[in-house]
Amino acid sequence: MKYQMIHTCIRVMDLKKSELFYQQAFGFEVVRRLELPEHKCTLAWLRSPGGTFELELTWNHDQEEPYALGNGYSHLAVGVADLIASHKQHEAMGLHPKPLKSLTGGDPRFYFLADPDGYLIEVLKA
């Protein structure tokens, strides 16, 4: 049997703010949205242009407290050809990316930034 990754879901406090973050920071596009008033929630799926893997944002309308993200190192990862230019762009956008890093001591290979709900996104040199 073969399986393929389809999507991952994160819960957000402000759907419009989160959509805008992923659109501006990474060029993701909202590909569909599902309003579920009987369940008091809205789902939005985003993907990178030409990509197939989706990020599902779930907004529960009656959620008042921020979600507990845990104390692990869970994160999403995106790849980019020009890591340094991406880091500079995210700095210029006021997104406060963490410093460029390398696990081997060579050229930088990645950095992290957080979305509006505090979820970490690792930006990797592709």
C-alpha positions as CSV (number, residue, x, y, z in Angstrom):
1,M,0.0,0.0,0.0
2,K,1.2,3.5,-0.8
3,Y,0.3,6.6,1.2
4,Q,0.9,10.2,0.4
5,M,0.9,13.3,2.7
6,I,-2.2,15.3,2.0
7,H,-2.4,18.0,4.7
8,T,-1.6,19.0,8.2
9,C,-4.0,21.0,10.4
10,I,-3.4,23.7,12.9
11,R,-5.9,25.6,15.0
12,V,-5.9,29.3,14.8
13,M,-7.4,32.2,16.8
14,D,-7.8,34.6,13.9
15,L,-8.4,33.0,10.5
16,K,-7.9,36.2,8.5
17,K,-4.7,37.1,10.3
18,S,-3.3,33.6,9.9
19,E,-4.3,33.4,6.2
20,L,-2.6,36.8,5.6
21,F,0.6,35.7,7.4
22,Y,1.0,32.5,5.2
23,Q,0.1,34.4,2.0
24,Q,2.5,37.2,2.7
25,A,5.3,35.2,4.3
26,F,5.4,32.3,1.9
27,G,3.1,33.1,-1.0
28,F,0.6,30.4,-0.1
29,E,-2.8,30.5,-1.7
30,V,-6.2,29.8,-0.1
31,V,-7.5,26.9,-2.3
32,R,-10.8,26.3,-0.6
33,R,-12.8,27.2,2.5
34,L,-15.5,25.4,4.4
35,E,-17.9,27.2,6.7
36,L,-19.5,24.9,9.3
37,P,-21.8,27.1,11.3
38,E,-23.5,24.2,12.9
39,H,-20.1,23.2,14.4
40,K,-19.1,26.9,14.9
41,C,-15.9,26.6,12.9
42,T,-14.4,27.5,9.6
43,L,-11.7,25.5,7.7
44,A,-9.3,27.0,5.2
45,W,-6.8,25.1,3.1
46,L,-3.7,26.8,1.8
47,R,-0.9,25.5,-0.5
48,S,2.1,26.8,-2.2
49,P,1.6,27.6,-6.0
50,G,2.0,24.3,-7.9
51,G,2.2,22.3,-4.7
52,T,-0.1,19.5,-3.6
53,F,0.5,19.4,0.2
54,E,-1.9,21.6,2.1
55,L,-2.0,23.5,5.4
56,E,-5.4,23.3,6.9
57,L,-6.3,26.2,9.2
58,T,-9.1,25.5,11.6
59,W,-10.8,28.4,13.3
60,N,-13.2,27.5,16.1
61,H,-15.5,30.5,16.5
62,D,-16.0,30.1,20.2
63,Q,-12.4,29.5,21.2
64,E,-11.5,32.3,23.7
65,E,-8.1,31.2,25.0
66,P,-5.0,30.6,22.8
67,Y,-4.3,27.0,22.1
68,A,-1.6,25.2,24.2
69,L,1.2,24.4,21.7
70,G,3.1,22.1,24.1
71,N,6.7,22.1,25.0
72,G,8.0,20.0,22.1
73,Y,9.7,21.2,19.0
74,S,6.9,20.6,16.6
75,H,7.0,22.7,13.5
76,L,6.1,23.1,9.8
77,A,8.9,23.3,7.2
78,V,9.2,25.1,3.9
79,G,12.0,25.1,1.4
80,V,13.4,28.1,-0.4
81,A,16.3,28.5,-2.9
82,D,17.7,31.7,-1.6
83,L,17.7,31.3,2.2
84,I,19.5,34.6,3.0
85,A,17.2,36.7,0.8
86,S,14.2,35.0,2.4
87,H,15.6,35.8,5.9
88,K,16.1,39.4,4.9
89,Q,12.6,39.6,3.4
90,H,11.1,38.2,6.6
91,E,13.1,40.7,8.7
92,A,11.9,43.6,6.4
93,M,8.3,42.4,6.9
94,G,8.7,42.6,10.6
95,L,8.2,38.9,11.1
96,H,11.2,38.6,13.5
97,P,12.9,35.5,12.1
98,K,15.4,33.7,14.3
99,P,19.0,33.9,13.3
100,L,20.3,31.8,10.4
101,K,21.7,28.5,11.5
102,S,23.7,25.5,10.5
103,L,24.0,22.2,12.4
104,T,27.4,21.5,10.9
105,G,29.1,24.8,11.3
106,G,29.1,25.6,7.5
107,D,26.9,27.9,5.5
108,P,23.5,28.6,7.0
109,R,20.9,25.9,6.1
110,F,17.8,27.1,8.0
111,Y,16.0,29.5,10.3
112,F,12.7,29.6,12.2
113,L,9.9,32.1,12.5
114,A,6.6,32.0,14.3
115,D,3.1,32.5,12.9
116,P,0.5,34.7,14.7
117,D,-0.5,31.8,17.0
118,G,3.1,30.9,17.8
119,Y,3.5,27.8,15.6
120,L,7.1,27.5,14.4
121,I,7.9,27.4,10.7
122,E,11.4,26.2,9.7
123,V,12.7,27.8,6.5
124,L,15.2,25.5,4.9
125,K,17.6,26.0,2.0
126,A,16.1,23.9,-0.8
